C-alpha cells in the first residue's frame, strides 16, 4: 500500500483466491479502508460459481495493465499465484477447446480409473501427477483424448505473453519459514473472529459444485466440515492452518526456483517493508 502511494501505483491482484467476491476475509483480501488508499483492480470481482482460471485472469490483467499505463500510472502486481504470473508474462499454450463429449466422459471417471487411463495415454503426465490431483489428471487426460497431443507437447508453444512488452521491476518476498508459519497460524484464528465462518456458511448454502476453485480455497472445506458436525472446532483450526502452511511451502519452493535468477529476492518480513520504502524502490529499480 505504501509503495502504491509513493509511486502513484495501481494494485492489481495476482492471487487466485482473492478474485472471489464471496471470500474477502478467508482469502485475506484488502479491507475497504485499504482499498480506499490506492486504486485496486481484480479483487473480489468474480462470483464463486465461476470456474475462473489463469487464462481468464491473464486476459483481464493485460487489460488492467494497459489501462493503468494509458493513465500514466504504475501497475503493481501483488500475489503469490505463480501460474497466473507465468501465464501473463510468458503466455499460454494454445490448446484448442476440449470436445464437450470428451470432457463429460473424462470427468465422469472414478479417480483410480482416470489415473489409470492417463498412465496409458500420457505416461509422462501420470508420472508427474499424483493420482489424488483429480483436476490436473482430468485436464491432462481430456487434452490427450480431445486433441491427440499431450498437454506437455502443447505447452512447448506459448502465445499472448507480455514479458517483452513491459519493463519489469520484480521483487520476491521470501521470509523466514518459521516466522511465516507463526503468521499463518495467527492469521487463520483472526479470520475466524472477523467473519470467515459466515462467509463459508453463505457459500455452502449456495450448494455449488465442490470442484469449483472457490470451493477449494484453503479453509472452506475445513470450516464447512466443522459447521456440519464432521470435525471438532480445534481440529478444524489445526487442519486449516496445516493446509495453509503446506501451500506456503509450495509457493516458497516455486518462487525460489521458477522465476529468472536476476529477479530480486528479499527475506525482509512484510511488516518491515513500510520502514524501508526508499530501499524497496531502489531494489525494484523504480525511479518514479
N, C-alpha and C positions, 0 to 999 in steps of 0.2 A: 504493500500500500504506500509506504513512504517513498519507494522508488518511483511508483507511478506519479505521485505528487511532485517529485523532484524533476522528472523529465517530461512532464506532460504526457504521461502514458495512459493507454487504454489496456486494461487487463482482460486477456482472452483465456477462457478456461480450456485446459488440456487434460482434464480428469474425466474418465469415462463414467463415473457415477454422479459427479456434480452437475451433469447436464439435466438430471431429472427433477422436475418441478415438485414431485411428491416427497423428496428426501433432502430437505435443507439441513436439518440437524444431523441426521445419521451419516451424511456424507461430508459434514464439516464445510458446507458452502459458506461463503462470506455472509455476514449478517446484513440486514438492510442498512444499518448505520455504516458499515464498512463500504457497502456498495455506493453509498452517497458521497464518499470521499473521492472517488475516481470512477471513470466510466468502466463498466464491466460488460463483457459480451460472452454469450454461450453458456451462461449459468442458469440452471433451472428452467430451460426453455423447451424441454421435451417431456411429453406425457409418459408415464410408466408403462402404458400399454404399447408403446412403440418399440420395435426391435432395433434401436439405434446402433450404429456401428462406426468403425474407423473411417470408412469411405464417406459416410454421410457427414461426419464431423469435419473431415479434411476439406470437403467442399464448402461447408459453412465457414470454416476457419479462413480459408483463402479469401472468401468474400469479405469477412470481417477485417482481415489484414489490409486488403485493398482499400476498404472504406476509411480505415484509420489513416493510412498513408495519404489518401486523397484530401483529408482534412488537415494534413501537416502534422499529425501526431505520431506517437511511437507505440506500436503494438508490443505488449509484454505477455508472452505465453507462459502460463503458470499451471503446472500439474505434473503428475507422475505416470501417466499412461504412455509408456514408451511406444506402443504400436501406433497410437494416434500421431505422435510427433514424427515417427519414421514415415508414416503414410503421407503426412503433409509435406515433408521435406523431399523424400525420395520417390513418392508416387506409389501407385498401387498396381498390382498385377491385373492385366485386362481380361480377367476370367469372364466368359460370356454368362448371360443369365442362365441359371440352372433350370432344366426342364422340370415343370411342376410335378409331373408324374414320378420322375426320379426322386425328387425331394420328398414327396409323400411316402414313397416306398422306403427310402433310407431312414426317415425319421420314425417310421413305424417299427423298425427293427429293435429287438431287445439289445441291451448294452453288449452282452457277450457275442451275439450274432453280428452286430455291426463291426465290432473289433475284428472278429474272425474274417469277415468279408474284406475289411481293409487290409488285413495281412496278406490276403490272396491278390488283391487288386492294386495295392500300393504298399508294398512291403517296407519301403523306406519310411513312409509316414507312420506305419504301425510301430516300427522300432523307435521312432521319435516321440510318439504319444503314449500316454497312459490309457489303459482301457477305460478307466473311470472318467476320462476327459471327454465326455459324450458329445459336447458341442463341436470340438475340433475333429474328433473322429468322424462324426457325421458330415462335416464340411469337406474333409479330405475325400471321403467315400463318394459323396454326391458329385464332386468335381470330376473325379476319375470316371464315374459312370456316365455323366452327362456330356463331358467334353472329349473323352478318350485320351486325355492327358492328365498327368498327376498335378497336384497343386504346386509342388516344388518346381516342376517344369514351367508352369505358368509364372511362378514368382521370379524366374530369371529375367522376365520382362517387367519394366516399370514405366508407368505413364502418369503424367499430371503433377509431378513433384515441383516444388518451388525453390529448392535449395540454391539453385544457380541464379535466381531472380531477386533475391533479397540479401541484405547484409546481416549476418547473424552475429549476435553477441551472447553466446551461450554461457550459462553458469549452472553447474550441477551441485546441489547441496547434498552432501553425503555425511551426515552427522554420525557421531559415535553410536554404535548399535545399542549399547546399554542405556545410554541417555534417551535414545529414541523409543526403546521398549517401555521405559517408565512413562514417557509422554503418551504413548499409545494406550497403555492401561488406564491412566488417569483420564484421558480424553473420553474413553468409552463410558466410564462411570458418569462423567459430566454430561454426556449426551443423553443418558437415561433420565437425568434430572431436568434436562432442558426441553424434552418433548419428543425424543426418539420413539418412545413406546406408542404415543398417539399417532405418529407417522406410520409406523408399521401396522397398527390396528386399522387405519384407514386404507392402507394398501391391501391388506389381507381381505378386507370387506369387499374389495372390488373383484375378487375371485379371478385374478389374472393368471395367465399361463406361468407356472413356476419356472419355466425355462427362459423367460424374458430377462434381459440383462438387469433391469431394475430390481427384479425379484431375487437376483443373485448377489446384490450388493451386500457387502460384509455387515452382519448384524441383523439383517432382515429375517433370515431363516432361524437364527438363534432366538430372537425376541418373539417371533411367531410361535416357535415351539414352546417357549415358556408360557405365553399367553394361552396356549391351547392345553396347558397342563402336562405336556410331554417332557418338560425339562424344569428342574428346580431353578430358582432365581440365581443363586450363586453359581450354579453350573453354567447357566446361560451367559453370565458375565465372563467366566473363565474361558468358555468356548469361543465367544466373540473376540475377546482380547487375543487369544492364541491365533485365530484366523487372521486378524489384522497384523499381528507380528510376522506371521508367515508371508503375508502379502508384501509387507515392507521389506522383508529379506529378499524376496524375488526382485523387487524394484531395485534394491541396492545392487544386487548382482547384475541386473540388466544395465543399469546406468554406469556401473564400473567398467563394463566390457563392450557394450554395443556402440555407444557414441564414439565419434572420432577422438583420437588421443589428444588432439590440440584443444578440445573443449575444456574450459576452465572448470576446476573442481575445488570445492572447499568443504572442510569438515565443520565449518562455523555453524553453531546452532542457530535455528531460525530466529529465536528471540533475541539474539545478539546483533542481528543484521542492522536493525534500526540505529544502533550506536555507531555504525561504520558505513554509512551510506555513501560517503565520498569514496572510500576504498572500494566499495562494491561497484560503483560506477566505473572506476578505473579497471577493476578486474574484468568487467564485462565489456570493456572498451567502448563505453558510451561517452559521447562528447557533448551531448545537449545539456 
